[in-house]
Every structure is written in structure tokens, then in C-alpha cells.
Amino acid sequence: MTKVTSKQLLPVYDKPMIYYPLSTLMLAGVQDVLIITTPQDQAAFKELLGDGRRFGIHLQYQIQPKPEGLAQAFIIGEKFLGTDSCLMILGDNIFHGVGLGAQLRNSMTHASAHIFTYEVNNPSQYGILELDSNGEPASIIEKPMAPKSNLAITGLYYFDNRVSDFAKKVIPSSRGELEITSILNVYLQEGSLTFTNLSRGVAWLDTGTIKDLHDAGSYIRIIEERTSLKIGSIEEIAFRNGWISKSDLSTIAKGLSKSEYGRYLESLV
């Protein structure tokens, strides 16, 4: 399951933004994805991605009529989830690093709820996970004035199949939203919330502002120019995962042959 916003259609260097959160899900082995959009943006997403078949995945779409909180995604997506657990990623988050897919898969093996944290130097600007003396999750503080930890909670969450029921019991916050923190606290209070602090080899980019989006584009451009590899290529991931064939990849590459990205895909074939 993925929660995306209209920011997703903005390009970051040479690919639509949606490619980056999708690539993270695919690296984690996820093939069934629900994309939640605003009413005015859904048609553009469908035109760009279709049903996902050409990428070896299955895409469905739902609308969030108004921005009423991240936890609402689990109510909107309840039928889609059924009895399955889910991995939720925010549409403006980019993750990149060697071994990221394996790290995600290993972290979720025995979890009821799992979050991914990242050490930041300005914790007062993030939701922060505080630990007890044993290094276990103790509390979650939103933008603390006097932070006791620098572990920012990223926009990537794993939940078991109880999450929709928990979401329906969330009381709207003072700003009228169903906060994801409320769900995290349910798991925290029952002692089943676990976390992975992403390693120094993993980059987490939150592109929630124009400046952040520009910074992310610069980061991706520099890495791709120096390595001749592409970050967030969902076609490449699908191919290397064995979800599409060499012939499928060749067909996609030919359709993009006039672009640098298309030529990159041709080089994989």
C-alpha cells in the first residue's frame, strides 16, 4: 500500500516523482500497490502507470476526498488490504542506499508494526522516536522543543492486518486529521512497535517543500552522473526481480528510445 500526493508527478531530474516511492516498495518485494490520490490527480496517475502490468506489479487506485490525515489511508484502503499486512510509504519520500531492499524485507519478517528512523541534526522539525534505557521504543514526540533523541520517523511504515480497525478508532486531532502517530501509539502501548534505524549508507530525502525537491533532484543527478546508474528505476527493478522479461524491458525501452532514460533501459537489455 502506498500513499501518494500530487507532488508525485513532478520530475526529479529525469523521472516522475512517483517512481521513487514505488521503487522502494518494489525493492521490498511488494507487487500489489494501492495508490491514494486527490480527486483531481487520479487521472494523471492512471495515464502514467496504468494497472502496473508492464512493470510486473498490480496497481489499484483510491481517492482521498480531503486531506484528513495519513491514518485515513487505512480506512480508505481497508477492502484492498483485506487480511494482509502492508507497507505504507509517503509519496514525497525518497530512500536510496545499497542493500535497502534486503534491509526492508528483513525488518518486517516478524513485526506487528515497524517504523524506520533516520538520525537528523534538527530533530525539532520531525516526529521523533525516543528510546528507553534498553534501547526500545518508549515514546513518539511530534516536533519536540527539547528533543531527547535525534531519531526522526521517516515516511515508511509497516503494519499488520489490524491497522484498519485501529485507524477507525482514531480520534481526529486538533487540526481535524487522523494522525499516523495515534496508530503508532496503539502498537507502542501494547509493546509491539519495533524500529530500524537506517544505516549511514542509506539516504532519506523528504521532498515536502520546493527547496527539498530541488535538493533531491541535485542529489539524484550527481549520483546518476557519477555512477552511470539510475536511482528509482521501476523498470530495472522489475526486470532484476524477474517480474518482467528481457523482451518486456526491450519493448518499454524502445518506447522511450529518444530519451536518456530509454537509452539506459536499452543498455540493460
C-alpha positions as CSV (number, residue, x, y, z in Angstrom):
1,M,0.0,0.0,0.0
2,T,1.3,3.4,-0.8
3,K,0.0,6.9,0.0
4,V,0.9,9.4,-2.7
5,T,0.1,13.0,-3.4
6,S,0.0,15.3,-6.4
7,K,3.7,16.1,-5.8
8,Q,4.4,12.7,-7.4
9,L,4.0,13.9,-10.9
10,L,6.8,16.5,-10.5
11,P,10.0,15.2,-12.1
12,V,13.1,14.7,-10.0
13,Y,15.9,15.0,-12.5
14,D,14.7,12.7,-15.3
15,K,11.8,10.6,-13.9
16,P,8.3,11.4,-12.5
17,M,8.5,11.6,-8.7
18,I,6.1,8.6,-8.3
19,Y,9.0,6.3,-9.5
20,Y,10.9,6.7,-6.2
21,P,8.4,5.6,-3.6
22,L,7.2,2.8,-6.0
23,S,10.8,1.7,-6.4
24,T,11.2,1.4,-2.6
25,L,8.1,-0.8,-2.4
26,M,9.3,-3.0,-5.3
27,L,12.8,-3.4,-3.7
28,A,10.9,-4.7,-0.6
29,G,9.2,-7.3,-2.7
30,V,5.8,-5.6,-2.9
31,Q,3.8,-6.2,-6.0
32,D,0.3,-5.2,-5.0
33,V,0.0,-1.5,-4.5
34,L,-2.9,0.9,-3.8
35,I,-2.2,4.5,-4.8
36,I,-4.3,7.1,-2.9
37,T,-4.6,10.4,-4.6
38,T,-6.5,13.6,-4.6
39,P,-9.7,13.6,-6.8
40,Q,-8.1,15.9,-9.4
41,D,-4.9,13.9,-9.7
42,Q,-6.0,10.4,-10.1
43,A,-6.4,10.5,-13.9
44,A,-2.8,11.6,-14.4
45,F,-1.5,8.8,-12.3
46,K,-3.6,6.2,-14.2
47,E,-2.4,7.6,-17.5
48,L,1.3,7.4,-16.4
49,L,1.2,4.0,-14.7
50,G,-1.9,2.2,-15.8
51,D,-2.6,-1.0,-14.0
52,G,1.1,-1.6,-13.4
53,R,1.2,-4.8,-15.5
54,R,4.0,-3.6,-17.7
55,F,6.1,-3.2,-14.5
56,G,5.2,-6.7,-13.2
57,I,3.1,-5.2,-10.4
58,H,-0.7,-4.7,-9.8
59,L,-1.9,-1.2,-9.2
60,Q,-5.2,0.0,-7.8
61,Y,-6.4,3.5,-7.1
62,Q,-8.5,5.2,-4.5
63,I,-9.3,8.8,-3.8
64,Q,-8.9,10.7,-0.5
65,P,-11.6,13.4,-0.9
66,K,-10.0,15.8,1.6
67,P,-6.6,15.8,3.4
68,E,-7.8,14.4,6.7
69,G,-4.7,12.6,7.8
70,L,-2.3,9.8,7.0
71,A,-4.2,7.3,9.1
72,Q,-7.2,7.7,6.9
73,A,-5.4,5.8,4.2
74,F,-6.0,2.6,6.1
75,I,-9.7,3.2,6.2
76,I,-9.8,4.1,2.5
77,G,-7.7,1.0,1.8
78,E,-9.4,-1.4,4.1
79,K,-11.0,-3.5,1.4
80,F,-7.7,-3.6,-0.6
81,L,-5.8,-4.8,2.4
82,G,-8.2,-7.5,3.4
83,T,-6.4,-9.8,5.9
84,D,-2.9,-8.8,4.6
85,S,-0.2,-6.7,6.3
86,C,1.0,-3.7,4.5
87,L,4.0,-1.4,3.8
88,M,3.0,2.3,3.6
89,I,5.2,4.9,2.0
90,L,4.5,8.6,1.7
91,G,4.6,10.0,-1.8
92,D,7.2,12.7,-1.1
93,N,9.8,10.4,0.4
94,I,12.9,9.1,-1.4
95,F,15.1,6.3,0.0
96,H,18.3,5.3,-1.6
97,G,21.1,3.0,-0.5
98,V,23.0,-0.2,-1.1
99,G,21.1,-3.2,0.3
100,L,18.0,-1.2,1.0
101,G,15.6,-3.9,-0.3
102,A,17.1,-6.6,1.8
103,Q,17.1,-4.4,4.9
104,L,13.4,-3.7,4.4
105,R,12.4,-7.3,3.9
106,N,14.4,-8.5,7.0
107,S,13.0,-5.8,9.2
108,M,9.4,-6.8,8.6
109,T,9.7,-10.6,9.0
110,H,8.3,-10.9,12.5
111,A,6.9,-7.4,13.2
112,S,3.4,-6.3,14.1
113,A,4.3,-2.6,13.4
114,H,7.6,-1.4,12.3
115,I,9.0,2.1,11.6
116,F,12.2,3.3,10.0
117,T,14.1,6.1,11.6
118,Y,16.9,8.3,10.5
119,E,19.4,10.4,12.5
120,V,19.0,14.1,11.9
121,N,20.7,17.2,13.2
122,N,17.4,19.2,13.5
123,P,15.1,16.8,15.4
124,S,12.7,19.6,16.5
125,Q,11.4,19.7,12.9
126,Y,10.3,16.0,12.8
127,G,8.3,13.4,14.6
128,I,10.9,11.8,16.9
129,L,11.2,8.3,18.4
130,E,12.5,8.3,22.0
131,L,14.1,5.2,23.5
132,D,14.2,3.7,26.9
133,S,17.3,2.7,28.8
134,N,17.3,-0.7,27.0
135,G,17.1,0.9,23.5
136,E,13.5,0.0,23.0
137,P,10.8,2.5,21.7
138,A,9.4,4.5,24.7
139,S,7.6,7.4,23.2
140,I,6.9,9.3,20.0
141,I,7.1,13.1,20.2
142,E,6.0,15.4,17.3
143,K,8.5,18.2,16.7
144,P,9.8,18.3,20.3
145,M,11.0,21.7,21.6
146,A,13.6,19.9,23.8
147,P,14.3,16.7,21.9
148,K,15.8,13.8,23.8
149,S,16.6,11.9,20.6
150,N,17.6,12.6,17.1
151,L,15.8,9.6,15.5
152,A,13.4,11.1,13.0
153,I,10.5,8.9,11.9
154,T,10.6,8.6,8.2
155,G,7.6,8.2,5.8
156,L,7.8,4.5,5.6
157,Y,5.7,2.2,7.9
158,Y,4.9,-1.4,8.2
159,F,1.6,-2.6,9.9
160,D,-0.1,-6.0,10.4
161,N,-3.7,-6.6,9.4
162,R,-5.2,-4.9,12.5
163,V,-4.3,-1.4,11.3
164,S,-7.6,-0.6,9.6
165,D,-9.5,-1.4,12.7
166,F,-7.1,0.7,14.8
167,A,-7.5,3.6,12.2
168,K,-11.3,3.6,12.6
169,K,-10.9,4.2,16.3
170,V,-8.6,7.2,15.9
171,I,-10.0,10.5,17.3
172,P,-9.3,13.5,15.0
173,S,-6.5,15.8,16.3
174,S,-6.9,19.5,17.0
175,R,-6.2,20.1,13.3
176,G,-9.0,17.8,12.3
177,E,-6.8,14.9,11.0
178,L,-6.5,11.2,11.7
179,E,-2.8,11.2,12.8
180,I,-0.5,8.3,12.0
181,T,1.1,8.9,15.4
182,S,-2.2,7.8,17.0
183,I,-1.9,4.4,15.3
184,L,1.8,4.1,16.2
185,N,1.0,4.8,19.8
186,V,-1.5,1.8,19.9
187,Y,1.2,-0.6,18.9
188,L,3.7,1.2,21.2
189,Q,1.4,0.8,24.2
190,E,1.0,-2.9,23.6
191,G,4.7,-3.3,23.2
192,S,4.7,-4.5,19.6
193,L,6.2,-1.4,17.9
194,T,9.7,-2.1,16.6
195,F,12.1,0.1,14.5
196,T,15.1,0.0,12.3
197,N,17.5,2.9,12.3
198,L,18.5,3.3,8.7
199,S,22.2,2.9,8.2
200,R,24.6,5.7,7.2
201,G,24.8,4.1,3.8
202,V,21.1,4.9,3.2
203,A,19.9,8.4,2.1
204,W,16.4,9.6,3.2
205,L,15.1,12.6,1.3
206,D,11.8,14.2,2.3
207,T,10.7,16.4,-0.6
208,G,7.9,18.2,1.2
209,T,9.0,21.7,0.1
210,I,10.2,23.2,-3.2
211,K,13.7,23.5,-1.7
212,D,13.7,19.9,-0.6
213,L,12.5,18.8,-4.0
214,H,15.3,20.8,-5.6
215,D,17.9,19.3,-3.2
216,A,16.6,15.8,-4.0
217,G,16.9,16.5,-7.7
218,S,20.5,17.6,-7.3
219,Y,21.4,14.6,-5.2
220,I,20.0,12.2,-7.7
221,R,21.6,14.0,-10.7
222,I,25.1,13.8,-9.1
223,I,24.8,10.2,-8.1
224,E,23.5,9.2,-11.5
225,E,26.1,11.2,-13.5
226,R,29.0,9.7,-11.5
227,T,27.8,6.1,-11.4
228,S,26.0,5.8,-14.8
229,L,23.3,4.0,-12.9
230,K,19.7,5.2,-12.4
231,I,18.1,5.7,-9.0
232,G,14.4,4.6,-8.6
233,S,14.1,2.8,-12.0
234,I,11.0,0.7,-11.5
235,E,11.5,-1.0,-14.9
236,E,15.0,-2.1,-13.9
237,I,13.9,-3.4,-10.5
238,A,11.0,-5.3,-12.2
239,F,13.5,-6.9,-14.6
240,R,16.1,-7.8,-12.0
241,N,13.3,-9.2,-9.7
242,G,12.2,-11.4,-12.6
243,W,8.8,-9.8,-12.8
244,I,9.2,-8.8,-16.4
245,S,11.2,-10.5,-19.2
246,K,14.0,-9.1,-21.3
247,S,11.6,-8.8,-24.1
248,D,9.2,-6.8,-21.9
249,L,12.0,-4.4,-20.9
250,S,13.1,-4.1,-24.5
251,T,9.6,-3.0,-25.5
252,I,9.5,-0.4,-22.8
253,A,13.0,0.9,-23.7
254,K,12.0,1.3,-27.4
255,G,9.0,3.4,-26.4
256,L,11.4,5.7,-24.6
257,S,14.3,5.5,-27.0
258,K,14.5,9.2,-27.7
259,S,15.3,9.9,-24.0
260,E,18.3,9.3,-21.9
261,Y,16.3,7.1,-19.6
262,G,15.1,5.0,-22.5
263,R,18.7,4.5,-23.7
264,Y,19.6,3.5,-20.1
265,L,16.9,0.8,-20.2
266,E,18.2,-0.3,-23.6
267,S,21.7,-0.8,-22.1
268,L,20.2,-3.2,-19.6
269,V,18.8,-5.4,-22.3
